[in-house]
Amino acid sequence: MAGDERRARLRLLMCLPLAALAPLLLGAAQPSYRYQIDTTRSMVSAQVGFMGIASKTARFPQMNGRIALSPEQLDTIGLDVEIDARRLTAGDQVTLNRLRGKDFFDVERYPTVRFAGQRMQMTGPTTATVAGEVTARGVTRPAVLAVTFRDPPARVTGRDPVELSARTVIDRREFGMTAYSAIVGKKVTITIQARMTPG
């Protein structure tokens, strides 16, 4: 009887590493759900200080992109948003011409602005930071988005839309936008409102 008990304990000890690894193996097998941006219900805006007492806002109504999420592996994310800079709008024609021109976005040479994110850290059930890169005017710089999901991403099923808002702040000088430094602020707040549908 004592020998049988020792053998049973030995078998239990031998099984423990596999039991410990099982959750990891199951997590690795979880599907990654893919979504496409709903271009009719998504928009990007960029706001910058003006004259130290006001601000100017440009809006980018045309963008496309995708997001890949796995509810069991939320530390990784595939977020890729491409914005059509040629379609940007502004509050007045003078501002619009300057933003589209060579001093700022230079849309003839650089028609798109892009954000790509690969790493996500959840800061709450529906909030997270996403680390990635912004590319504008042919220059790529690291950036971190503060993201708020409408619903907890841990509950995504791949069947329902994903809605989110995201915000980051960049220094326009790092992208070669150095004009009008006496009256236009250096920091630009970029806000993304996106609805993504399965696909």
N, C-alpha and C positions, 0 to 999 in steps of 0.2 A: 504493500500500500504506500509506504514512504517513497519507494522508487517511482511509482506512478505519479505521486504528487510532485516530486522534483521535476519529472519530465514535463508535466503539465505547466509548471511555472516557467521552465525553460522555453517551451513553445510560446507562452505568452510574451516573454521578454523578446523573443525573436520577431514577434509580430508587431511590437511597439513602433519600430521605425517606419514600417509601412503605414500604420495607422496615423502616425504623425504627418506623413507625407500625403496622405489621401486628400485632405482639404486643398493642398496646393495643386495636386494633380487635377482635381475636379475643377478648381478655379481656372487653371490654364486651358481647360477644355471649353470654357464658356464662350458663347458666340459673341462676335463683335458686330453690332448693328450699325448699318450705314444709312445716312440721311443726306438729302440734297437741299440746298437753300431754296426756299420758296421766294422767288425774285419779286413777286407781286406784294409780298408782305414783309419785306426786309429792307433795311436802310442803314447807311453809315453817315455819321456827321463828324465834322472837325471844328472845334471852337478854339479861338485864340484871342488873347487880350488885345485891345486897341486903345491907344492913347492913354493907357493906364486907368481909364475910368469906364470903359465899355468893352464889348467883345464883338467879334465877327464870326459868323458861322457859315461853313460850307456844307452842303449836303450831297451825298453820293447815292442817288436812287437806284443805280444799276450795279448789281454784283451777282456773283455766282460762287459756289463752293460746296463743301461737304464736311460732314463730321462723322467720325467712327467712334462708337462708345461700346464698352463692355461693362455691364453693371457689376461684375465681380472683379474688374481690374481697372478701377477708375483713376489709377495713377498714370495711366497712359491714355492718350487721346490722339485722334487724327483729325485735326482741325485745319482747314485750308480755305481761306476766303480771298477772292480776287475781286477788286473793285475797279470799275471802269471810270478812270479819272476824267475822261473826255465828257462824261455826262454830268459832271458836278454842277451844282447850282449855288447861287449866292443871292444876298438880299438886294444888290444893285449891280448895274452893268460894269461900273468901274472896278469893283471888287472882283467880279466874275472874270473880267479880262486879265486882271493881274494874277489871279490864282491859276488860271489856265496857261498863263505865259511862262517865259523862261525864268523869271525870278522865283517862281514857286513850283507848281507841279510839272510845268513844261510838258503838257499833255501830248504835243505832237511827237516828241521823242520818247516819252515814257507814258504810254496810255493806260497803264494799270498800276494799282497799289495792291500789295499782297500781305496778308498775315498768315503765317503757318505756325501751328502749335503742336507740340509733341508730348509735353509733360503736364499733368494736372495734379494739383493738391487740393483736396476738399477741405474747406474751412467751416463747413456747416452742411446740413442736409441738402440745401439747394445753392450753396455758394462755394466758389473755388477760385484758385488762381491757375492760369494756364501760361506756361513759359514757352516762348517761341521767338519768332523773328518778324520784323516788319521790313518790307522792301518798297522803297519809293525813290523815284528819280535814279534808278539803277543802283541805289545804295541799300545795303542790308544791315540792320542793327538789331540786337536783342531787345525784346520787349516782354512785358508781363501783363496779361489781361486779368482784370478782376471780373469774374463772371457770376451772374445770377441766373439760375435755371428756374423756369416756372414751376416745374415738378422735379422731385429728387431724381437725379440721373441713375441712382442705384436701382430705380424701379422701371427703367426703360425696357420695353418689350420688343421694339422693332416694328410695332404696328401703329403707334400713335405719333403725331408730330412732336418734335422737341422745340421748345421756345426758350430763348435766352436773351439776355442783354449783357454787354461786356464793355469795359472801359479801360483805356490805357492812356498814359501821358508820354509824349515824345518831345525831344528837343529838335525843332525844325532845322537848326544849324547843322546837325549831324547828317542831314540829307541834302545839304547844299542850298537850303532856302535861307539865305542870309540877308536878303534885301529888307529895307525899311525897318532896320533894327531900332531906330529911335521911336517909332510909333506903333510897331507891331510886336506883340509879345514873343518870347522865345519858346515857351512851352505850349504845346498843342494837345488838347484833350480830344481823343478819338472815342466815339461811342458807336457800338454796333447793336442794332436791334434785329434779331434774326428769328425766323420761323423755318424749321427744317422738317421735311417730310420724308418718310421711308422711301428708299430707292437706291 
